[in-house]
Amino acid sequence: MTTEKQRIIKISDLLHKASTQVSILRNIAWPNTVKEEFFNNNAQKLPSVSYPSYDPQPVLQQIKTVRELIGRADSTINAWASRIANKIESSALLLSTRGSADFFRHSNSLFGKPSDPLQNGSSTIIDLACHFDHQFNGFQHIDLGLPPQATILATSMAGHIEQAVKSMFGDLAPEVVLDPSLTSNALAGRRRISIRPTARFTDKNVDQLIHHEAYIHVATSLNGHLQPHLKILGNGHAGTTTTQEGLAVFAEFITGSIDLDRISRLSDRVIAIQMAIDGADFIDIYRFYLEKTNNRDQSFQNAKRVFRGGLLTGKAPFTKDIVYLEGLLNVHNFLREALNKGKLDHLDLLFCGKLDISDLPALKQLFEMELVAKSTFLPPWIRDKRFLLSYLSYASFLNKIDAEKSKAYYEAMFE
């Protein structure tokens, strides 16, 4: 093995070691007693949350060593490693500032904020969220057909997911467990898929979680773990979150698993984060969700997503949940351009581990150097690309159409 390959592997090993010490979600979780106290106070008093101290210095020292190995970020591969190092460093600083105003500064560095511009330069993430919110409000008085009630228990959902992962991953299938500490309804990793015991699901939710959690998050975790040389591809860090969640939401779209309720929930997360940035406190956001859901437990969980790690008085939220909509747009645009450029080999490479779309030029080089292996597990819509390519071809043509020119013709029909 050449000296250059050995250098890259060593950088990957060090980045992987550092990334395992900055598990963000685990370190900003709230104990169940916080919810109990909140409701004991009739939802009238801000929760009291404290976090243990976190010393970022060991991670920062490891990142310093990595940067010495990287040298100048004057190549595609060095720039890739530098981006990861920066994200891991910001993650350590984020954890060291939990419960303070500085937490928001580091969250913004890692995940951005709702007012950040999208790739078109003229729209923002909050614009997209408000667009969905406005559109769906117009559907409230339309008979869309009654949606199925959320009557599927967490135990039943666990059974559906367990069957799906065993079918796809065989002996490598993760364990499916019930975890009362979860903020979300479900969370997936290489070894375990956790489901919140109090959550209730619809039949659409079953498909959403299988395609989102199992066929994306578990698949990319396992593919990364199975990489023979680059361990960093097996560990999801903050630098991979936007693409990983974007892929997972796109999977819901391309498989027909998405529904209005799901998109509304993703949009509401962005709107709630912007409200918190503007000064709304935990009780304000709890009431925002309560008005939408009429479910106090779910409203608490949703508000908790916004404030975990930050200031419950407002102005310093955790901004991670903007990545679902931003990532969806990024993934959709990437797939469309991959089709237009005939770079379909990049589609399978997108699943070789935990990565960001911006990593792909480096990963392509690493694949050609035989440091990255092919993906072992691919979601069904990638294994059989016929529908995906049909959809992207149509979507690509639609983008060339000037909708304003045909708008007047159709508007006349509705007058």
Protein Blocks (a to p, Z undefined) as FASTA:
>chain_A
ZZklmmmmmmmmmmmmmmmmmcfklmmcccfklmmmmmmnoopaccddddddddfklmmm
mmmmmmmmnmpafbfklmmmmmmmmmmmmmmmmmmmgoiaklmmmmmmmnopfklccfko
pacfklmmmmmmmmmmmmmmpcebpadddfbcfklmmmmmmmmmmmmnmmmlccddddfk
bmblbdcdfkbccddfkbccdfklmmmmmmmmmmmmmmmmmmmmmpmklmmlmpccfklm
mmmmmmmmmmmmmnopacfklmmmmmmmmmmmmmmmnopafklmmmmmmmmnopaklmmm
mmmmmmgoiafkgoiacfklmmmmmmmmmmmmmmmmmmmnopamlmmmmmnpccdfklmm
mmmmmmmnopaccdfbdcfklmpmmlmmmmmmmmmmmmmpcfklmmmmmmmmmZZ
